[in-house]
Amino acid sequence: MDPSGRKWGRAPLGDVSNCQDQGSRNLKLQKERVRNAAMSDEQKNERNKKRREAYLCLHIYKY
């Protein structure tokens, strides 16, 4: 038996550092936050409108 007390495998949601490069992901999110903060209200409304339409296409119209 493992010293941690588990019989097999690794703990769920344990070490996920090997899944992707955390540095590049954080950089992408930071750039996206800056870009979104710089948008005008009109641009934000247009982006949200497109997101709502995409949501409807995927979730409501597929049935």
RAUR-V290819 format. One record per pair of residues at least 6 apart in sequence whose ideal C-beta (glycine too) atoms are under 7 Angstrom apart, sorted by the first residue. I is the first residue (numbers start at 1). J is the second residue. Records with the same first field share a line. If there is no record, write none. Layout:
I=J ; J
//
This chain:
1=7
//
